């Protein structure tokens, strides 16, 4: 265990360029997690950004108690700065990742709100993390259950559905989805592109979209029915890609 922690600390310092979390950082993340669990998401994100822990807090929400958390709590416990009960309580509070069933629903509700859309920097950070997931098919040191990126897909759809979402963020979602579509599950991408193409809650329905092309966002490829299941592809039409790049 000590060797694992030391290797992780070295990885963070040399390859990512970020210092390991301190015990004080972990205690602050616990306070942020309490806010999140109480439903005060906007406040939690604002505080996390103010104290410089937004990236780490998002890691907790996306991946749960990561190796950085293990390092920040486990090492002080071994050194006697925390007793076992205190350390276990901190881990339990920070368990907001895939194993915490209400994280996705809370995030979807928040991402559909005007407050979320107004924080374009936060929206971009969430897109950055989603892009990392879709490009890496998983995060080192974290075990993902089911389809990788399913939770992120639901969050992206909530962002698209938000009528207050900015045009800049919507354009970035189109560009990223076009990139993801070549390497990721057709079913996941089908869901995102279907939402972008929706007449009721897609790009055309958003009041912030300007100079929108007249055609549909999505182009449907061949649909097959092997074993009774439909399998098909959707791509983003070229005129909408041009719009997204403008």
N, C-alpha and C positions, 0 to 999 in steps of 0.2 A: 504493500500500500504506500509506504514512504517513497519507494522508487517511482511508482506511478505518479504521485503528487509532484515529485521533483522533475520528472520528465515533462509533465504538463506545464509547470512553471517555466521551464526552459523553452518550451514551444511557444508560449505566450510572449515571452520576452524577445526571442530571436526571430520568430516567424510572423508574428502578428504586430509586434511593437507596442503591446499594451502591458502595463504592469498588472500583476495579480491583484485580485480583490483583497482588501484587508477585512479584518473582523468588523471594523466600524462600517465599512461598505455593506457587508452582509447584514448588519443590524438595520441599516437604512433600507435595504431591499426588503427586509421583513416588514418594516413600516409601510412601504409602498404596496407590498402584497396584501397587507391588511386593508388598505384603502381599496384595492382592486376587489377583494372579496366582499367588501361592504357596498360595492357598486359605484364607488367614486372614481371612475376611470379617468376622466378628464383631469381631475386633481392629481391623481397618481402620476400621470404622464407629465404634467406640468412640473411637479416637484422633482421627478426623476431627471428631467432636462436641466432644471436649475442646479441640482447637485452633481451633475455630470455622470449620472448613472443610467441614462435612458437606454443605451445599447445593452447594458447588462440586464436591465429590467425587461426589455423585450426578449432577451435570451431566456429569461425565466418563463415568460409567457409562451414562447414558441417551443422550448425544449425542456422546461422543468428545471430540476436541480442539476445543473451542468457540472463539469469537472472544476470550473472556477469556483462554484459554490462549495463543492467538496473541499477544495483547497482552503477557502476562506474560513470555513467552519471546522473542518476536520483537524487541521494543524493546530489551531488554538486549543481544541479539545484535548489533543494529545499532550500539549504543553501545560495543561491544567488551567488555562484561562477560562474555559467553559467546562461545566460538568456535563455528563452524558444526557441528562434530562433536558438541559437548556439547548444543547446541540440538536437533539431529536425534535424539539419543539420548533426550532428555526427551520430545519429541513421540512417539517410537515407544513408549515405556513408557506414556504416557498415552493411547494409542490403544485405549481399552477400550469404545468405543461400538459402534454397529451393525456396524462392520467387524471387530470382534474376536469370533470365532465362539463362544468359550466363555463370554463374559460372561453371556448369558442362562441357560445351563445352570448356571453357578455361582450366579447369583442365584436361580434356581428352587430349587436345593438348599438354599440358605441360608433362603429364605422359607418353606420347609417344615419348618424346624427349630424346636425349643422356644426356642432363644436369640433367634431373630428375633421370635417372638410375644411374648416378654417385653418387647421394646423397642417399646412402643406409640407413642412419639414418632417413631421411625424409620418404623414402618408408616404413620403419618399423613403423613409427608413423602413417602413413595413414592406414596401415594394423591394427594397434592397435585400431584406432577409428572405422574402419569397423567391427572389431571383437566385439567391444562394442555394436555397433548398432545391429548386427545380434544376439548377445546373449541376449540383453535386449528388442528387438522389439520396440525400441523407447527411447528417452532421456527425463528424468523427466523435466517438465517445458517447453518442446518444442513440438509443434503440428506438426506432420508429415502428409503430404498428400499422398494419394495413397499407394502403397506398400512400407513398410519400407525397406530401403536398396537398392532401385532401383538405386539411384544416385551412391551409393558406388559400386554397381555391375558394372556400366559402367566404373568407375575409375579402378576397378580391371582388367577388360578386356583390358583397355588401357595399363596397366602395363604389362599384359601378351603379348600383341601385340608388345611391344617395343623390337626391336632386340638387343638393348644394355642392356636389363635388366639382372641383375646379377643372377647367379645360386642360390645363397643364398636366394634371394627374391622369385624366382620362386618356390623353394622348400617349403618356408614358405606358399606361396599361396596354394600349393597343400595340405599341412597339414591342414591349416585353412579351406579350402573348404571341405575337408573330414569331419571335425567337424561340420561345418555349415549345411552340407547336411542332417543331421539327424533331424534337428529342424526347418528348414526354407523352404520357398516356393520352390516347386520342379521346378517351372518355372524359378525363379531366379538362382537356382543352375544349372539347365539345361544349361542356357546361359554361366555361368562361365566354367563349365566342357567341354562344346562344344568348347569353345575357347582354353582351355588347350589342347584339343585333335586335334585341327586344324592342317592339314598337311602344311598349308601355313603360319600361324602366331601363332602356338601353341608352346608347349615345344620342339618338335622335330625340329622345324624350327629355334630355337634360337641357335646361334653359341656358346653361353656360356654354354650350357648344355653339361655335360660330363657323360660318362658311362650310357647313356640312355637305358632303356629296349627296346626290339624290338617290343613288342606288343603295341596296342592302349592304350591311356591314359584312355579312357572312356569305361564303360560297360553299355549297354542300357538295362533297365528293360522292363516290360510289358507296352505297349502303348495302351491306350483305347481311344475311340472317343465318349464320352457322349455328346449328343446334337450337334454333329458335330465338337466339339473342341477336339484336341488331348491332352491327359493327360498321361504323362509317367515319368519315373525316369532315371537318369543317376548316376552312381557311378564311383569312381576312382579305376582302377584295382590295385590289391594287389602289383604287381611288381613296379608300379609307387609310391605307398605309401612307399614301402621299399626304393626306390631311394630317396624320399623326406626326409626320416628319416636318411639317411646315412650321 
